[in-house]
């Protein structure tokens, strides 16, 4: 290996998922306020649906709620009727991730009823609101229709800057304000786009053994086809 080559190691990282780490803007304020209101969620159902695109903070809010409620985290895609009792265990509250990719309407209906019988709450995370999903079981559809739904929308530039900063901080990557100011107006306006951009810039910086600069930022944007403005 010559002196100009840097080896890149894919070390893992742990994102900060506390309530204080959740960045609030107009597009996600309602979702955050609902989480803060628990356990004072209205009947019937004592539940909530948070709908939003990938990387929009649904899982972050779910982690905050789990820490407060002691809820179990259940992936809807792998749930079966027979597995519901073991999945819930002794808990009375449940976080259901992936309503839009659920494996069984019957299993989710069974879980919903068990949580209700125990006087607990249910938080459902999904990319698509229940009303837009094809739910074959009428009883499940009617139960979900009683739950309030909050939607996380498109982030504004201020939130994008904050989300980018958090992704970099989670990865222990230092990025100066001028680089963020360069990136935000030129990047894809989505939560997923912010994650991909942070991952790519982290990789580029590690490969070159240098900090994240505007030159690296422009390179990453060019690779993603989102930079239509020349560098100052």
C-alpha positions, 0 to 999 in steps of 0.5 A: 500500500503506497503512502497516498492510499487510505484503508477504509474500515466500516466501523459501526455507529450508534445513532443518538435516539433520545427525545432531546436528539429529535429535531423538530420542525413544522413537518414533524411537530405534530408527531413529536407532540403526540409522543410527548402526550403519552399516556394521555392518548384518547380512547377508544384504542389508546393508540397512534399511527405515525406515517412518513417516508424512510429516514423521517424519524419514525423509528426515532420517535418509536424509540423515545416512546418505547423508553417511556412506556416499556413497550415491546418492539414488533416487526409487522412483517414477521408476525403470525397469530401463534407468535403474538403471545410470545412477542407481547410477553408480559408487556401491555404496550406494543410498537408495531413497525411496518404496517405497510409490509405486515405479514398477517391481518389476523396476527395484527388484529390479535395483537391489537386486542391483547394490548386493549385487554391489558389496558395498554397502548399501541404505536404503529409506524408505517410509510403509508397511512392505514386508509391507503392500505388494502386491509382484507380483514374488516375488523382490523380495518375498523380498529385502525380507523379509530386511531389518530394518524399523524403524517411526517411531511417533506423537510424544510431546509432548516430541518435538512441542515439539522438532520445532516448535522445529526447524521454526521454527529452520529458518525463522529464526523466533523463538518463545518457550517460553510459545508452544510450551507453549501450542501443543503440548497443543492441536495435532494430534499428528503430524509433518505437523501440526507442519510445517503449523502452523509454516508457517502461523505463519511466514506469519501472522507475516510478514504482520503483521510481528510475532513469533509470539505466543499470539494468532497461535498461537490463530488458527492452531490455530482455522484448523486446527480443533485448539484446543479450549481457550480462551487463558489 
